[in-house]
């Protein structure tokens, strides 16, 4: 396990608190992105038994209901920063880096029980924060984690899936099918890292995440570029890609629809019509079978709809959380 450097747990962190140059660069890029949105957000860490150090961003009303934001497989916690201004006036917002991304530890996912490992560190984090049952908003891979928090642990109040969530299909887009193949994924990760890191980040976001990137500031791409050099990140991400499937077919955990439809918490799906993973037709039948779910399509929105121009996704998130 690459646990990184020892940093204080009892206060907000600055870039200078990180001893490794790559971590300082990333922390600085994260702070600059928060400044871009004029956010009073803190960078903190906690130690978990499950995965070592977990870094998270926190902001908003200290007395407000807790909202847990869970990011996708390739974007860090800071990808949620554009959504913070829409929630921070009344909610206490937490966005953790999944181990292997951002400033969390970078463990191997090889030979893990994925169903347990993907959520146990979140349970440790919630216990450390003394948060029993937050509202949970999940995107993509974070959507799968959100489902598991609800199904296996009952640690969800209101459940929201923004962008196609993991858990509803074992079919994957071509690139992600190839990334499940051990050996081939090593070559693909190497190829994707060649060239200018900022330009690579731009191309990746346009290819996978958004239809219209005009609302994404340069600071966002600079953050993603800085993340490429974090200690242990590539090895951890590659091990996760391998663990998630075999020769193009996703792990059975990525289709838990029979369990999802039994979730009785208030649930909302927000799904872009141009989502690169699956069209809304994959998710709507799931929502229709759930006891208390609604489904919203956003025309011409991609896999991370809150990063598209306009506030359509953010307004749906806030409206649902407000009940």
N, C-alpha and C positions, 0 to 999 in steps of 0.2 A: 504494500500500500504506500502511495505517495501522499503523506499527510501534510506536506508543506512545512511552513515555518510555525513556530510558536508565537501566537498573538494573544493579546489580552481578551478575556471573555466578559469583563465587567464594565465595558464602556464602548462607545462608538469608536470606530477605527478611522484613521486617516491613511493615505498611501504610505506615509513614512513608517507606519507600524509593521510593514511587511519587509522582511530582510532580503528576500530574493528580488533581483532586478525585474524579472518578468512579472512577478506579482505586484510590485510597486507600479509598473507601467499600466497593468490592467486596472488596479485600484484607482489610479489617477484618471484613466479613461472613463471609468465608471462614474467618478465624481464629476467629471466634465459633462457627461451625458445628463446626470441629475441636475446640474446647473443649467443645462440647456432648457430644461422644463421648469426651472425655478422651484426646485423641490427641496424641502427640508427633510431629507431622508437619511437614515443612519445605516452604516455598514457595520454588521456585527457577526460574531461567530459563536458557535456552541460546540461542545464535544459530545459526540454520540457514540454509544457502544457499537452500533450497527455499521457505521461507515467512517468513523473518525470525525475530523473537523467538518462542520457544515456552516457555510457562510450564508447570511441572509440579509436582505434589505428590509428596513422597517420604517414606516412613516404613518402620518395621520393622527387621528384623535386617540390619545392613550386610553380614554374611557369608552371608546366606541367598540361596537361588535367586531370581532376578529374576522379578517378575510385572508385566506391563504391562496396565493397565486402560484400555480405550478406550470412551469414552462415546458417547451417541447424538447425533442431529442437533440437539436443542434443549436438552440438559442439559449442563452443564460438567463438568470433571474432579471438582469437589467433590461431585458427586452420588454418587461412589463412597465418600465418607468413612464412611458407615455400615458398609461392608464391611471397612474397614481393620482394626478390632479383631479380626476373625476370621482375619486373615492375618499380622499384624505380628509375632507371636511367633517365626516361623520364616522368613518371606519378606521380601525387600526389595521393596517395593511402589512402583510408579511410576504416576502418573495424569496424563497431559498434557492440557492444553486444546487441542482441535483449533483451528487458526487460524480466527478469527472468533468464538470463544467464550472466556469467561473472560479471563484476563490475557495470552493469546497475542496476537500481531499479528493484524490484521483485513484480510487481503488480499482482493482480488476473485477470484472463481472463474470469471469470464467468460473465455472463449476459452482455457481450460486443458485439458490432457489429464488428465481426472479420474483415470484409472487410475493415472497416475504421481503426480499432485499429492497425492492423498489419502494416499500412504504415504511419499513421499520425505522429508518433514520428520521422519517417524518413524524412518527409516533414519539421518538426521543425528543425531537425538536418541540413538538406541541407540549409534551410534558415539562420540558425545561421552561417554556413560556407560560406554563399554567393555563393553557388554552385547551378546554375539553372538546368542544365541538364547533369549529369555525365554519363560516361559509367558505366553500372551496370552489375556486375557478381554475379549470384545467384546460390547457391547450395541447393537442396532439398527444405526445407521450405523457404529458402531465394530466391529460384527460383519463388515460388508463390508471394512473396513480390515484386520481380523484375517485374513480369507480371503486378501486380496491379499498380505499379508506372507508367508503360507505358500505361496501359489501362485507368485507372481512372484519371491520373494526367498529362500525357505527360512529365514526368520528367526523361526521359531516352534518351540518345544519341544512343550509340551502346549497344545492349542487348545480354548477353551471359549466357547460362545455363550450368553449369559444374556439371555433375551428374544429375540423374533424378530429374526434378523439380516438386514441388507441382503445382497443377493446371491442370494436364493432366489426372487424374484418381481418382475416389473415392474408388478404391480397395486398400487395405493396406495389408502389410505382417502381419502374425498372431500376433506377439508381439504388433504391433502398433494397431491392431484391439482390442486386449484385453485392451490396455491402454486407449481406449475411454470409457470404462465402469466404471461409477462412483462407488466407493467402491472397486471394484476389482483392479482398478489402484492404490489405496492406498496401498493395500497388495503387488502389484507387485513392486512399487517403493521401498517399505521397503525391499522386498526380494533382489532386485538388489543392495541395498546399504549395504547388509551384507558382512562380510569378509573384506579382505584387499582392500582398495580403489584403490591402484595402479594396483593390479591384476584385479580388476573389470573393470578398464578403458581399460586394455589390451584386456580383453575378449570382451568388448563391441565394441571396434574398429574392432576386427577381425570378430565379428558376423555380424556387420552392415555396416562397412565403407570401408574396404580394403580387397584385396585378399592377398597381400604380405605386411606384416607390417615391413619388415626389414629396411626400410628407416625412420621409425618413431623413434625419439630418446626418451630415458627415460624421458627427461624433459617434453615431450608432455604428457605422462601419469601422471606425477607428477602434471602438471597443471590441468588435468581433475579431478584428485583425490582431489586437493585442492578446486575445484569448488563445490564439494559435500557439503561442510560445510558453504557455503556463506549464509548469512541471508535471509530467505524467499524463497530460490531457489526451494526447493522441493515442497512447496505449490504452487508456481507460475507455475512450470512445470506441476504439476498434474492438475491444473485448465485449463491450455492450452490443455492438452491431452483430458480432458473431453469436452472442448468446440469444439474440432476439429471433433467430431463425436458422434455417439450414437450406442452402442451395435455393434461395429465392422464396421459400415458404416461411411465413412468420410463425413464431412460437405459438402454441395453442392458447397461451395467455392473452393473445391479441384478438381473440374472439370469445368474449364472455357474455354474449348477448342474452343467453338464458338466465344469467344471474343479474345482469343490468336491469332487465324488465321487472325484476322484483324489488328494486330500490323504491322505497316509499317516501323518500325525502322530496320536497319541492325541487323540481329539476327544470332547467332550460338549456336547450341546444341553440347555439348561434352559429350558423353554417354559411360560409360563402359559396355562391354558385360556381365560382372558379377555383375552389379548393383543389390543390394538386394531388391530394391523397385519395379522397373519394368524393363523389358528388352527393348532394343532399339526399338523393334517393336511397343511399345506404343507411343514413341515420334516421330518416323520418319514420320508418316502420318500427324502429326501436322505441322512439319517443311515444308513438301511438299506443304501444303495449304497456307503457309504464303507468303506475297508478296516478301520478301527479306530475306530468311533464308537458312542456310546451316546446314548439319548434319554430325557429325563425330563420328564414333564408335572407341573406344579404346579397343582392345582385352585384356582380362584378367585384366581389371581395374574394381574397385568397385565403391561405391557410392560417395567417395571423391577422384577422380582420381588423383589430384595433390599430394596426400599423398602416392601414390604408388612409387616404385623405378623408377628412370629415369625421364626425363624431357618432356615426350610426351604431357602431359596435359598442362604444363606450356608453352610450345612452341606454342600450339594451342591458349591459352589465349592471349599471347603476339602478335602472328601473327594477330589475329582478331582485337585486339585493335589498332594495327598499321594500320589497313585498307588495 
